[in-house]
Structure formats: structure tokens, C-alpha cells
Amino acid sequence: METNALVEQFAHHVVAQNEALFRGDSRSGNKHARKYLSAVGKLQAMGDTGRDALCVLLKHERMDVRVMAAAFLLRYRTEDAKSVLEEAAKGKGLVPFGAQQTLQHWAEGTWSLDPG
């Protein structure tokens, strides 16, 4: 599958997961999480080509998509990803909390979403 299609799948399923969680539908949310994890896994398997493709999402219109992409790009694009996460972490709610947790794991050395 082409990188652009995988990037679109990643973004679509991040949005769909968050919408499901806001409705209280964790079953559907988990289904979408598996799908975006599959897409990002395929992108990571492509090496830097896949990671470069994912970088476009750091500027996505939706904060949830930016934050999730940044979480997977911390090792590869550290400064850009941290900037996205730090900005999101200033807010309140589920997505800002996720950004805060990601930054905490990064600082503690326990982050492992893209082992390289």
C-alpha cells in the first residue's frame, strides 16, 4: 500500500477512535485503534520513507491527529514532535492529557512507540 494511503488511514482511524471514545463506545474505539496502529506499523516498516510521510500529520487541522502522529515521531523528529505535544499539553481534556503523558514518558526514558 502506498504511503499516502497509510497516512490517510492513520488520520481517519485516530479521528474515528476519539469520536467513539467521546460517545462512550470503547469497543468501536479499540477497533479503530487497531487500524491506526496497523497503518503506523506499516509506515514504520518502510523506515524513514514511512516516517517522512507521517510527518505531514504534524500540521493536521485536528489536534488529536497531530498529537498521535507526534507521539509516534518523537525519536525521528524530536523537536517538531515535542513542539506539537507541548502546545497540545497546555489544554484540558483527553487529547491534552495524552500529550502530557507522552511527554512524561519521553522525559522518563520510557517512551517506546518507534524503537527504530
Summary of the structure (lengths in Angstrom):
residues: 116
radius of gyration: 13.2
end to end distance: 20.8
largest distance: 36.3
contacts: 360
relative contact order: 0.13
helix: 78%
strand: 0%
